[in-house]
Amino acid sequence: VDAVHADREQHPANGVPPECTLGAACAAAPALARSLALVCHHGLHGLLMQWAFSEASERLQQRAVPRFWEQYRQLVRSQASVSADDRGAVKAAQRRGVRALLDAASE
C-alpha cells in the first residue's frame, strides 16, 4: 500500500504518466507491476480483461456514441443546407464527423 501511495505521489492522477505504454507504466509504478504479476499468478487475467472491456464499452457508450450521433446530426443538417453541386462542403463535414468520432473514442 505504501508503494502505491509513493507511486501516486509521483503521478497523482492514477499512478502512471498519461498516454503511457504498459511496459512504461510498470517501470514508472512498481506497485502496478507487482499487482499485475499477482493477478497473472492467480490466473485472474481473464477477469481483468473482462473488466477492461466492460470499462471501455461503458466509456464508449457514455462519451463516444453520443458525440458521434451529435456529429451525424450536424452532418445531416449541413447536407440539407448545401446545394447538390457543392460536394466539397459535404466531404469536409464528413471528415469532421469521422474526426470527432475518433477524438471521442480516444478519450
MOMOJO-V306285 format. One record per pair of residues at least 12 apart in sequence whose C-alpha atoms are under 7 Angstrom apart, sorted by the first residue. I is the first residue (numbers start at 0). J is the second residue. If there is no record, write none. Layout:
# MOMOJO-V306285
I:J
I:J
This chain:
# MOMOJO-V306285
2:30
3:30
6:28
14:28
15:27
15:28
59:104
62:103
63:100
63:103
63:104
66:100
66:103
67:99
67:100
70:96
71:96
74:92
74:93
